[in-house]
Amino acid sequence: MEAFTRWIHLLGLATYFGTTLGLALQLLPAAEAIDDPALQRRLLARGLRSYNVLSIGALGVLVLSGASSLTEWKALLGRDFARLLWRLVAKLSLTFALILVATYVSFGLAHRLVRAELGQLPVDAPAQAGMIRRMRTGAWLGLALAAWTAWVGVGLTR
């Protein structure tokens, strides 16, 4: 992988990890410490607006920089590219699973809370608590998938 592309890829990975760790370890626990559901949603909406953009943007950077490096590898290895096939299939499968989980957290849950706050919809405290639990689970699952995908990717470069 070209040095610049590798740097961009690592920057995207660090951004996804950092924003998702911040969600799981800072924003969600801080929101759960608030007893008033309306105030809780307001806090979540402020934090989730930037989380959505950063996490999905970082995954986009990862996909594009990964595809760019894949093209370079294919040209470099020629016929020997087939020896990477199964490890590449594993990495792409994990990447697909990561994107599904991350978009569920961002668009399926977080974006709904942000839109509800912007539209000043009534707060349903039990539903909001369930969304927070699912966001936490999704964030940890996304982090595990990202770490596993990175681990498989390091194996590809050997």
N, C-alpha and C positions, 0 to 999 in steps of 0.2 A: 504494500500500500504506500503510495506516495506520502511523503512527510506531511504536507499540508492537509491532504485528505484524512490522514490518520489523526492529525491534531483536531480537525473539525469533528471527526467521529467521536473522539474522546471528550471534546467539549460538549457535544450533544448528550453523551452518556452522563457526564457529570451534571449537566443541567437537569436531566430527567431525575437522576438520583437525588440531587439536592432539593428540588421542588417537591418530590414525592416524600422524601424524609421529613421535610418541613411540614407537609400536610399531615403525615401520620404522627409526628412527635410534637408539633407545636400547635398548629391551627385547630385540629380536631379536639385535642385535650383542652385547649383554652376555651373552645366553644362549649364543650360539655360541662365546664366549670360554671357556666352562666345558667342561672335558674329560669330567667325570663325567655321563653321561646322566640319572641319577636326580636329581642336584643341579640339572642344567639344567632338567628338567621341573618341579622344585619352584619354581625362580625364575620360569619361564614361567607356571605356574599362579597364582602370587601376582599377577603383573602383568596377566595376561589376564582375571582375574575382574573387575577394575574396567574394563578396556578393553571387554569385552563389553557391560557395562551402559551405559557412557558413549557408545560409538559407536552402538549400536543405538538408544539413547534419543535421541541427537542427531538421527539420521535420522528418527525418529518426530516430533520437534519440527519438523524441516524440512518433512516432508510435511504435517503439520497446519497449520502457519503458511502454507505455500504455498497449500494449498487454501483457507484463509480469505481470503488476499489475492486469489486467483483469483475468488472469489465477489464481492468488492468491485469488482474490475476489470470483471467482466461487467455488474454493475449500473451502473457509472459510464459504460461505453462504449456500452451498448445494442447497436444494430445494427452499430456500428463494431467490435465485438468480433471479427468475422470476419477483420479485417485482421491480427490477431495469431495466427491459427489455426496456420499452419505453424511459426512460431517456438515457439509453445506445444507443438505436437506434438514438436518437436525437444527441448525442455526436458523434457517428460514422458517421452520415450523414454530420454534420458540419465539421468533420475532412476530409472527402472525398472532400467536397467543397473547404476547405482550401488548400488541396494538389493540386487540379486542378488549383486554382488561382495562387498559389505560383510557380508551375511548368510552367505555362504560362508566368509569369513574368520572371522567371529565364531562361528557355529554349526557350520559344517562342519569347522573346524580347531581354533580356539582352545578352544571348549567341550569338544571331545573330549579335548584335553590336560588341561584342568582336571578333568574327570570321571575321567580315568585316574589323576590324582594323588590326588584325593579317595578313589577306590576302591582306591588302592595296587596298581594293576595292574602287572604286570611291564613294564619299560621295553624297548622295541624301538628301539635307537639308530638304525638306518638309516631306519626309518619316521618316527621323530621328526625326524630331519634333513630328510627330505623334506617333512614338514609345515611346518617352519620356512621352507624355501625357498618353498613355496607361499604361506605367510602373507606373506612379504616381497613376492612378486610381486603378490599380491592387494592388499596395502596400497598399493603404488605405483600399481597400476591404479585402486584406489578414489580415491586422491588426484587422479589425472589426470581421472577422471570427475567428481569433485566440482568441480574447478577449471573444467572445460569446461562443466558444468551451470551454475555460477555465472556464467560469462562469457555464456552464452546468456541467463540470467535478467537480467543487466544490460542486454542488448540489448532485452529485452521492456519495460523500464521507460522507454526513451527515447521 
